[in-house]
Amino acid sequence: GFRHYTVADCEFNSSKLNDIEYTQSYYYNKLEYVRFSSSVGKFVGYTEVGIKNAERLNNGPEVVARRAQKESYCLSNVGIDVEADLTKS
């Protein structure tokens, strides 16, 4: 069968907001077709369907919601992870 899934990721070097990158990738049959990156600030398509979806998503409310994820999702979780790592090292 065919599989569709998304992967959200926070990459960071510190708990400062400027050092965090939020990405959300969309896959179909193990092929990434569109991705949102907070460093780019918009969706980027990697296939013909992904390019069409990126254009639609960048013109809708989804792009604003994803931009907010860096602060609302990553920042709080990164702070927890950094503190946990520092207390264990």
N, CA, C and O atoms as a GROMACS GRO file, in nm:
protein
  356
    1GLY      N    1   0.081  -0.118   0.000
    1GLY     CA    2   0.000   0.000   0.000
    1GLY      C    3   0.087   0.125   0.000
    1GLY      O    4   0.209   0.119   0.014
    2PHE      N    5   0.023   0.235  -0.015
    2PHE     CA    6   0.091   0.364  -0.016
    2PHE      C    7   0.088   0.424   0.123
    2PHE      O    8  -0.008   0.405   0.198
    3ARG      N    9   0.193   0.496   0.158
    3ARG     CA   10   0.201   0.557   0.290
    3ARG      C   11   0.226   0.706   0.278
    3ARG      O   12   0.311   0.752   0.202
    4HIS      N   13   0.150   0.781   0.356
    4HIS     CA   14   0.168   0.925   0.366
    4HIS      C   15   0.198   0.956   0.511
    4HIS      O   16   0.126   0.911   0.600
    5TYR      N   17   0.304   1.032   0.536
    5TYR     CA   18   0.335   1.068   0.674
    5TYR      C   19   0.413   1.198   0.677
    5TYR      O   20   0.468   1.243   0.577
    6THR      N   21   0.415   1.259   0.797
    6THR     CA   22   0.489   1.383   0.817
    6THR      C   23   0.589   1.364   0.931
    6THR      O   24   0.568   1.282   1.021
    7VAL      N   25   0.697   1.440   0.924
    7VAL     CA   26   0.799   1.437   1.028
    7VAL      C   27   0.828   1.582   1.069
    7VAL      O   28   0.865   1.664   0.985
    8ALA      N   29   0.810   1.612   1.198
    8ALA     CA   30   0.844   1.744   1.251
    8ALA      C   31   0.974   1.731   1.329
    8ALA      O   32   0.996   1.632   1.398
    9ASP      N   33   1.060   1.832   1.317
    9ASP     CA   34   1.193   1.822   1.374
    9ASP      C   35   1.239   1.959   1.424
    9ASP      O   36   1.214   2.061   1.360
   10CYS      N   37   1.304   1.959   1.538
   10CYS     CA   38   1.367   2.080   1.591
   10CYS      C   39   1.517   2.053   1.603
   10CYS      O   40   1.558   1.965   1.678
   11GLU      N   41   1.597   2.128   1.529
   11GLU     CA   42   1.743   2.116   1.539
   11GLU      C   43   1.794   2.239   1.610
   11GLU      O   44   1.752   2.351   1.582
   12PHE      N   45   1.888   2.218   1.705
   12PHE     CA   46   1.932   2.330   1.786
   12PHE      C   47   2.075   2.312   1.834
   12PHE      O   48   2.125   2.201   1.850
   13ASN      N   49   2.141   2.428   1.857
   13ASN     CA   50   2.274   2.430   1.917
   13ASN      C   51   2.271   2.486   2.059
   13ASN      O   52   2.363   2.465   2.137
   14SER      N   53   2.163   2.556   2.091
   14SER     CA   54   2.143   2.610   2.225
   14SER      C   55   1.993   2.630   2.243
   14SER      O   56   1.914   2.603   2.152
   15SER      N   57   1.953   2.678   2.359
   15SER     CA   58   1.812   2.700   2.384
   15SER      C   59   1.766   2.840   2.341
   15SER      O   60   1.654   2.880   2.372
   16LYS      N   61   1.852   2.915   2.270
   16LYS     CA   62   1.814   3.046   2.218
   16LYS      C   63   1.733   3.028   2.090
   16LYS      O   64   1.763   2.942   2.008
   17LEU      N   65   1.631   3.111   2.075
   17LEU     CA   66   1.540   3.098   1.961
   17LEU      C   67   1.613   3.109   1.827
   17LEU      O   68   1.577   3.041   1.731
   18ASN      N   69   1.716   3.194   1.820
   18ASN     CA   70   1.790   3.210   1.694
   18ASN      C   71   1.871   3.086   1.656
   18ASN      O   72   1.906   3.070   1.539
   19ASP      N   73   1.899   3.000   1.752
   19ASP     CA   74   1.979   2.878   1.727
   19ASP      C   75   1.892   2.756   1.700
   19ASP      O   76   1.943   2.643   1.698
   20ILE      N   77   1.764   2.776   1.678
   20ILE     CA   78   1.670   2.665   1.658
   20ILE      C   79   1.616   2.671   1.515
   20ILE      O   80   1.581   2.778   1.466
   21GLU      N   81   1.610   2.555   1.450
   21GLU     CA   82   1.542   2.545   1.320
   21GLU      C   83   1.432   2.441   1.331
   21GLU      O   84   1.455   2.328   1.374
   22TYR      N   85   1.312   2.482   1.291
   22TYR     CA   86   1.197   2.392   1.289
   22TYR      C   87   1.172   2.351   1.144
   22TYR      O   88   1.166   2.436   1.055
   23THR      N   89   1.158   2.221   1.121
   23THR     CA   90   1.120   2.172   0.989
   23THR      C   91   1.005   2.075   1.002
   23THR      O   92   0.992   2.003   1.102
   24GLN      N   93   0.920   2.074   0.901
   24GLN     CA   94   0.816   1.973   0.890
   24GLN      C   95   0.816   1.923   0.748
   24GLN      O   96   0.795   2.000   0.654
   25SER      N   97   0.841   1.793   0.732
   25SER     CA   98   0.852   1.731   0.600
   25SER      C   99   0.732   1.640   0.576
   25SER      O  100   0.685   1.573   0.667
   26TYR      N  101   0.685   1.639   0.453
   26TYR     CA  102   0.572   1.556   0.411
   26TYR      C  103   0.622   1.452   0.312
   26TYR      O  104   0.690   1.485   0.215
   27TYR      N  105   0.588   1.327   0.337
   27TYR     CA  106   0.636   1.215   0.255
   27TYR      C  107   0.519   1.136   0.197
   27TYR      O  108   0.412   1.126   0.258
   28TYR      N  109   0.542   1.081   0.079
   28TYR     CA  110   0.450   0.986   0.018
   28TYR      C  111   0.534   0.877  -0.045
   28TYR      O  112   0.619   0.904  -0.130
   29ASN      N  113   0.512   0.755  -0.003
   29ASN     CA  114   0.591   0.640  -0.050
   29ASN      C  115   0.741   0.662  -0.030
   29ASN      O  116   0.821   0.636  -0.121
   30LYS      N  117   0.779   0.709   0.086
   30LYS     CA  118   0.918   0.730   0.127
   30LYS      C  119   0.987   0.844   0.052
   30LYS      O  120   1.108   0.862   0.067
   31LEU      N  121   0.914   0.920  -0.028
   31LEU     CA  122   0.970   1.031  -0.104
   31LEU      C  123   0.920   1.163  -0.046
   31LEU      O  124   0.800   1.188  -0.043
   32GLU      N  125   1.012   1.247  -0.002
   32GLU     CA  126   0.974   1.378   0.051
   32GLU      C  127   0.929   1.465  -0.066
   32GLU      O  128   1.002   1.485  -0.162
   33TYR      N  129   0.807   1.518  -0.055
   33TYR     CA  130   0.757   1.598  -0.165
   33TYR      C  131   0.739   1.746  -0.130
   33TYR      O  132   0.735   1.829  -0.221
   34VAL      N  133   0.730   1.780  -0.001
   34VAL     CA  134   0.722   1.921   0.039
   34VAL      C  135   0.774   1.934   0.181
   34VAL      O  136   0.760   1.844   0.263
   35ARG      N  137   0.836   2.051   0.209
   35ARG     CA  138   0.893   2.074   0.343
   35ARG      C  139   0.876   2.221   0.381
   35ARG      O  140   0.890   2.311   0.299
   36PHE      N  141   0.843   2.240   0.510
   36PHE     CA  142   0.848   2.374   0.567
   36PHE      C  143   0.975   2.383   0.650
   36PHE      O  144   1.006   2.292   0.728
   37SER      N  145   1.050   2.492   0.634
   37SER     CA  146   1.169   2.517   0.714
   37SER      C  147   1.160   2.657   0.772
   37SER      O  148   1.132   2.752   0.699
   38SER      N  149   1.183   2.669   0.902
   38SER     CA  150   1.174   2.802   0.965
   38SER      C  151   1.287   2.892   0.917
   38SER      O  152   1.272   3.014   0.921
   39SER      N  153   1.399   2.836   0.873
   39SER     CA  154   1.508   2.921   0.823
   39SER      C  155   1.474   2.980   0.686
   39SER      O  156   1.520   3.089   0.653
   40VAL      N  157   1.394   2.910   0.608
   40VAL     CA  158   1.348   2.962   0.479
   40VAL      C  159   1.221   3.045   0.499
   40VAL      O  160   1.201   3.146   0.431
   41GLY      N  161   1.137   3.002   0.592
   41GLY     CA  162   1.015   3.075   0.625
   41GLY      C  163   0.896   3.042   0.538
   41GLY      O  164   0.795   3.112   0.541
   42LYS      N  165   0.908   2.936   0.459
   42LYS     CA  166   0.796   2.897   0.373
   42LYS      C  167   0.809   2.750   0.335
   42LYS      O  168   0.909   2.685   0.367
   43PHE      N  169   0.707   2.698   0.267
   43PHE     CA  170   0.708   2.562   0.216
   43PHE      C  171   0.785   2.558   0.085
   43PHE      O  172   0.776   2.651   0.004
   44VAL      N  173   0.859   2.450   0.063
   44VAL     CA  174   0.933   2.428  -0.061
   44VAL      C  175   0.895   2.290  -0.113
   44VAL      O  176   0.896   2.193  -0.038
   45GLY      N  177   0.862   2.283  -0.242
   45GLY     CA  178   0.825   2.156  -0.303
   45GLY      C  179   0.943   2.091  -0.371
   45GLY      O  180   1.030   2.159  -0.425
   46TYR      N  181   0.947   1.957  -0.370
   46TYR     CA  182   1.057   1.881  -0.429
   46TYR      C  183   1.013   1.793  -0.545
   46TYR      O  184   1.097   1.735  -0.615
   47THR      N  185   0.884   1.782  -0.567
   47THR     CA  186   0.830   1.706  -0.680
   47THR      C  187   0.726   1.796  -0.747
   47THR      O  188   0.695   1.904  -0.697
   48GLU      N  189   0.673   1.751  -0.858
   48GLU     CA  190   0.570   1.830  -0.928
   48GLU      C  191   0.450   1.855  -0.838
   48GLU      O  192   0.400   1.967  -0.829
   49VAL      N  193   0.404   1.750  -0.771
   49VAL     CA  194   0.292   1.764  -0.677
   49VAL      C  195   0.332   1.850  -0.557
   49VAL      O  196   0.253   1.931  -0.509
   50GLY      N  197   0.456   1.833  -0.509
   50GLY     CA  198   0.504   1.911  -0.396
   50GLY      C  199   0.513   2.059  -0.426
   50GLY      O  200   0.482   2.142  -0.340
   51ILE      N  201   0.554   2.094  -0.546
   51ILE     CA  202   0.563   2.235  -0.584
   51ILE      C  203   0.424   2.298  -0.586
   51ILE      O  204   0.406   2.411  -0.539
   52LYS      N  205   0.325   2.227  -0.638
   52LYS     CA  206   0.187   2.277  -0.639
   52LYS      C  207   0.134   2.292  -0.497
   52LYS      O  208   0.069   2.391  -0.464
   53ASN      N  209   0.163   2.193  -0.412
   53ASN     CA  210   0.119   2.200  -0.272
   53ASN      C  211   0.188   2.313  -0.198
   53ASN      O  212   0.124   2.383  -0.119
   54ALA      N  213   0.317   2.334  -0.222
   54ALA     CA  214   0.391   2.440  -0.156
   54ALA      C  215   0.332   2.576  -0.192
   54ALA      O  216   0.316   2.663  -0.106
   55GLU      N  217   0.300   2.594  -0.318
   55GLU     CA  218   0.239   2.721  -0.362
   55GLU      C  219   0.106   2.746  -0.290
   55GLU      O  220   0.079   2.856  -0.243
   56ARG      N  221   0.023   2.641  -0.283
   56ARG     CA  222  -0.106   2.653  -0.216
   56ARG      C  223  -0.088   2.680  -0.067
   56ARG      O  224  -0.156   2.766  -0.011
   57LEU      N  225   0.003   2.609  -0.002
   57LEU     CA  226   0.026   2.625   0.141
   57LEU      C  227   0.085   2.762   0.175
   57LEU      O  228   0.052   2.820   0.277
   58ASN      N  229   0.173   2.812   0.089
   58ASN     CA  230   0.236   2.942   0.113
   58ASN      C  231   0.137   3.058   0.097
   58ASN      O  232   0.162   3.167   0.147
   59ASN      N  233   0.026   3.035   0.028
   59ASN     CA  234  -0.076   3.138   0.010
   59ASN      C  235  -0.192   3.123   0.106
   59ASN      O  236  -0.291   3.196   0.095
   60GLY      N  237  -0.183   3.032   0.199
   60GLY     CA  238  -0.291   3.008   0.294
   60GLY      C  239  -0.245   3.029   0.438
   60GLY      O  240  -0.132   3.072   0.462
   61PRO      N  241  -0.332   2.999   0.533
   61PRO     CA  242  -0.300   3.019   0.674
   61PRO      C  243  -0.198   2.920   0.728
   61PRO      O  244  -0.143   2.941   0.836
   62GLU      N  245  -0.171   2.811   0.655
   62GLU     CA  246  -0.078   2.709   0.702
   62GLU      C  247   0.063   2.762   0.724
   62GLU      O  248   0.130   2.723   0.819
   63VAL      N  249   0.109   2.851   0.636
   63VAL     CA  250   0.245   2.902   0.647
   63VAL      C  251   0.262   2.986   0.774
   63VAL      O  252   0.367   2.981   0.838
   64VAL      N  253   0.160   3.062   0.811
   64VAL     CA  254   0.166   3.143   0.934
   64VAL      C  255   0.168   3.050   1.055
   64VAL      O  256   0.242   3.075   1.151
   65ALA      N  257   0.088   2.945   1.052
   65ALA     CA  258   0.084   2.849   1.163
   65ALA      C  259   0.218   2.779   1.180
   65ALA      O  260   0.264   2.760   1.293
   66ARG      N  261   0.283   2.742   1.070
   66ARG     CA  262   0.412   2.673   1.079
   66ARG      C  263   0.522   2.766   1.130
   66ARG      O  264   0.609   2.724   1.204
   67ARG      N  265   0.517   2.893   1.091
   67ARG     CA  266   0.617   2.988   1.140
   67ARG      C  267   0.609   3.001   1.292
   67ARG      O  268   0.712   3.021   1.358
   68ALA      N  269   0.490   2.991   1.348
   68ALA     CA  270   0.472   3.001   1.493
   68ALA      C  271   0.520   2.876   1.567
   68ALA      O  272   0.546   2.882   1.687
   69GLN      N  273   0.531   2.764   1.497
   69GLN     CA  274   0.572   2.638   1.560
   69GLN      C  275   0.713   2.645   1.617
   69GLN      O  276   0.741   2.579   1.717
   70LYS      N  277   0.800   2.721   1.556
   70LYS     CA  278   0.938   2.731   1.607
   70LYS      C  279   0.937   2.776   1.752
   70LYS      O  280   1.009   2.720   1.835
   71GLU      N  281   0.857   2.875   1.781
   71GLU     CA  282   0.852   2.926   1.919
   71GLU      C  283   0.763   2.840   2.008
   71GLU      O  284   0.802   2.806   2.119
   72SER      N  285   0.643   2.805   1.959
   72SER     CA  286   0.548   2.734   2.047
   72SER      C  287   0.586   2.588   2.068
   72SER      O  288   0.566   2.536   2.178
   73TYR      N  289   0.638   2.521   1.968
   73TYR     CA  290   0.670   2.379   1.980
   73TYR      C  291   0.816   2.356   2.019
   73TYR      O  292   0.844   2.284   2.114
   74CYS      N  293   0.906   2.416   1.945
   74CYS     CA  294   1.049   2.388   1.965
   74CYS      C  295   1.105   2.453   2.091
   74CYS      O  296   1.172   2.386   2.170
   75LEU      N  297   1.080   2.580   2.109
   75LEU     CA  298   1.146   2.653   2.217
   75LEU      C  299   1.123   2.590   2.353
   75LEU      O  300   1.217   2.574   2.430
   76SER      N  301   0.999   2.553   2.384
   76SER     CA  302   0.972   2.494   2.515
   76SER      C  303   1.034   2.355   2.528
   76SER      O  304   1.087   2.321   2.633
   77ASN      N  305   1.028   2.276   2.423
   77ASN     CA  306   1.084   2.141   2.428
   77ASN      C  307   1.236   2.142   2.428
   77ASN      O  308   1.299   2.060   2.495
   78VAL      N  309   1.297   2.233   2.354
   78VAL     CA  310   1.442   2.242   2.351
   78VAL      C  311   1.494   2.280   2.489
   78VAL      O  312   1.595   2.226   2.535
   79GLY      N  313   1.426   2.373   2.556
   79GLY     CA  314   1.467   2.411   2.691
   79GLY      C  315   1.467   2.292   2.786
   79GLY      O  316   1.558   2.278   2.868
   80ILE      N  317   1.367   2.209   2.776
   80ILE     CA  318   1.358   2.089   2.860
   80ILE      C  319   1.472   1.993   2.827
   80ILE      O  320   1.535   1.938   2.917
   81ASP      N  321   1.498   1.970   2.697
   81ASP     CA  322   1.604   1.879   2.654
   81ASP      C  323   1.742   1.928   2.695
   81ASP      O  324   1.825   1.850   2.741
   82VAL      N  325   1.768   2.057   2.677
   82VAL     CA  326   1.900   2.111   2.713
   82VAL      C  327   1.924   2.098   2.862
   82VAL      O  328   2.032   2.059   2.905
   83GLU      N  329   1.823   2.131   2.943
   83GLU     CA  330   1.839   2.123   3.088
   83GLU      C  331   1.860   1.977   3.132
   83GLU      O  332   1.943   1.950   3.218
   84ALA      N  333   1.786   1.885   3.073
   84ALA     CA  334   1.801   1.743   3.107
   84ALA      C  335   1.940   1.693   3.071
   84ALA      O  336   2.002   1.620   3.148
   85ASP      N  337   1.989   1.733   2.955
   85ASP     CA  338   2.123   1.691   2.913
   85ASP      C  339   2.232   1.750   3.002
   85ASP      O  340   2.329   1.681   3.035
   86LEU      N  341   2.217   1.874   3.041
   86LEU     CA  342   2.318   1.938   3.125
   86LEU      C  343   2.324   1.877   3.264
   86LEU      O  344   2.432   1.868   3.323
   87THR      N  345   2.211   1.835   3.318
   87THR     CA  346   2.211   1.777   3.452
   87THR      C  347   2.266   1.634   3.449
   87THR      O  348   2.309   1.584   3.553
   88LYS      N  349   2.266   1.567   3.336
   88LYS     CA  350   2.317   1.430   3.326
   88LYS      C  351   2.464   1.422   3.287
   88LYS      O  352   2.526   1.317   3.303
   89SER      N  353   2.520   1.530   3.236
   89SER     CA  354   2.659   1.522   3.188
   89SER      C  355   2.759   1.551   3.295
   89SER      O  356   2.879   1.548   3.270
   0.00000   0.00000   0.00000
